[in-house]
Amino acid sequence: MRYAICFTPSAGEALAIAGASWLGRSVYSGLAVEHPNLRGMGMHEVAFHTALPRRFGFHATFKAPFRLSPGTTEQSLLRALMEFAGQMQPVALNGLTVGRIGEVYGLILDRPCAAIDHLAGSIVQAFDGFRSPLSEAEIERRNPDRLSAAQFSNLNRWGHAYVMDEFRFHMTLTGPLLGRDFARIEEALKSHFAPALAEPVTVDHLALFVEPEKGAPFHVHSLHPMGQIASRRFA
């Protein structure tokens, strides 16, 4: 079993509904969700381009998937996550928009956000004691030869290349695409997500995701509210 610490909107929020529909699966129920039928991009094509991110579901990763280290338990992880979340303040995701990272599309921030970068880095550090170190085979599967020196250092120190200064908030929506498809798929994504992105989006809880067995779809195990409920402040 592996765990990951992420953000995903609450099940009833417009963004969660839009994300589940686009990817074709709910991270809460685990059930399949019908893809949208968009102008210029039918349901079958959406299903094809979302095959890779569907297994993890709609999320932004803070602490990448990890196996528990010896001497730790799920219950101790849950206690630590609940306590940690209560000490952190919610973060408003201003400027969340459809964008491209390399050959992949997702929801990204169109401006720097020091608060979300700080939250992500704090999570990586605070929960590293719960993470079993990567094996040599696991490191090799992450293509270390393609990483920069900083990314390779992160992989060895934190178990994931894209953390700390290499972190960029994103919610993956497609697998790798061909350049000729960029404009058309971007237009479809913007059309689908526009109503949800018109509403404020705030990271006001942390989600513990679970992969029950190797290759199984990830799902939300539990949500952990951030800050003092009676007097929340937005970072």
N, C-alpha and C positions, 0 to 999 in steps of 0.2 A: 504494500500500500504506500502511496505517496500523497503528500499534502502540498498545498501552495497557498500563499496569502495574497489575496487579490482585492480588486474593487469590481463589483458588478451592481447595477442599480437594483433596488428592491423590486420584487416580482411584479407589483402592480403599476410601476412607473412607466410612462410612455416610452422612455429610452430602452428599458428592459424588454418591453413588448416588441419594439421595432427590431432590437438586436436578435431576439429569439426567432422572429419571423424571417429575418434575412439569413441567419445561419441555419435555420431549420430544426432547432432543438432548444428546449428550455433547460437552463442549468439548474432550475429548481425542481421541476417534476421529472426531468430526464426524458420526457416524451417528445416525439417529433412534432414540429410545428410547420404548417403549410407556408411555403415560400411565397413572396409577393409576385404578382404577375405585372411587370412594369413595361412601360413603353420602350420598345427597342431591346428588351431583355426578358425573355420568358422564364417561367419557373424552372424548367429543366436546365437552363444555362446558369441560373443562380445556384442551383443545387451543385452543378459541376464545379463552379469557381469557389464554393464555400466548403468543399469536401474536407480540406485540410484543417481549417480552424473550427469546424463543427465539433470535433471530438473534445476540445477544451471548452468550447462555448463562449458566450459573450462576456468578456472580462478585460481588465487591465492587470497585468502581473506586477506585484511588488516583490514577493519572495518566490522565486521559481520553484517548480516541483522538487521535493526532496523526500528521502526516506528518513524516518526518525533515527537519531543516533542512539547507541546503546545507553541504557539508563534513563531514557526519557519515554514518556507515554503520551497517548492522545489526550488524556485528562490533564496532564501537566502542561501540554501545549495549549489546550483550551483555556486553562486558568491564566496562563501568561498572556495569551492574546486578549482575553477580556480585560485584564488589568492594563495592558499596554494601550488598547483602544480607548479606554476611559481617560487616559492621560493626554491623549492627542486631540487637537481641535479640528473640526471639519474644514475642508478646503473646497472653495467654490471653483469649479472648472470653467473659468471664463475663456471664451475663444475655442471651445470644443467644436471641431469641424471635420468633415471628410477630407482626408489627405493621403498622400502616397509616401511610403518609406521603401525606397528601392523599387522592387517589382510588386510590392504588396500594398493593398489599400487598407485603411483603417480609420478610426476616429483618433485624431491627434489634436494637440493644442497649437493654435496659430501664434502664440506668443510665449515667452519664458514664464514659468511659474515656480518661483523659489520654494513656495510652501509645499507643492506636490513633490518636488525633488527632495526636499528635506524629509518628508514623510517616507518616501520610498527608501532613502538611504538609512533612515532610522530603523525601519522594519528589517532590512537586510542584516544590519548589525545586531539588533536585539534578539533575533531568532536564529542566529547562526549556530548557537549551541545545540539546537534541536536537529540540525542537519547532519546526516551521515556524509562523510567526505565522498567525492566522486571516485569511482574506480578508474584505473588506467583506460579500460575499455570505454567507459562513459565519457571520459575526456576526449578520446580519439573520435567518438561519434559526433562530437561538437566541432569537428574540423578546425583544430587549433592552428593549422598552418594558414588559415585565411584570416586570423584575428590580428589586430594590432597588438603592440606590446602591452598597452593598458588593458585591452580586452582579455588577453591571455593571462595577465596578472589577476584580473578579476575572477576569471574562470577557476584558477587555482586557489585563490584566497576565499572567494565567496560562493563558488559553485555555479556561477553564471557570468557570462562575459559582459552583459549589458546592464551593469549596475553602477552606482555611484556617479562619477562624471560621465559615464557612457549611457546612463539611463535617459530614456525619452518616453514619456507617457504615451501609450497607444492602446487601442482596443482593436485587435486584428479582425478584419472582415473578409479577406480573400486569401487564397494561395497566390503564388507567383503568377503574374499575368504577362502576356505579350504586349509589347509597346503599342501595337496597332489597336489593342482593345482598351487602352487606358481611358481615352476621352469618353467613350460610350459607357463604360462601366462606372466611371466617376459620375457621370450625369445620372445614371440609374441610382447610385448610392445617395447622391444629394437629394434626389426626388423622394426616395424612401425615408430618409432620416430627417428631412427638413422639419416636419411637425414636432418631432421629439426634441430636436436641438433648439427649437424656438423657446423651450421651457428651460428654466435654470437647472443645472446639473451640479450636484454637490457630493463630494466624497464625505459622507457622514457616518460611514460604517466600514468595517473591514470584513471581507468574506473569506472563510476558510473553505477551500476547495479540496476535494478528495478524489483520487484515482483508486478505486477499490482493488484493482488488479492490473497488471501490465497490459497496456493497450486498451483498457476500458475507458469509456467517456468520463470526463471529470464532471462532478456536480457539486453544488453548494452544500456543505455540511452544516454551516451555521454562520449567522451574521453577528457582528460585534459592534454595537454603537460606539461612536467616538464622542469624547467630551462628556461633561456633566449635562444630563438631559434637561435639568431645570434651568440651565443658564448657558446654552450653547453660543459660541462665538464663531463667526466664519472668518477663516484666515484669508 
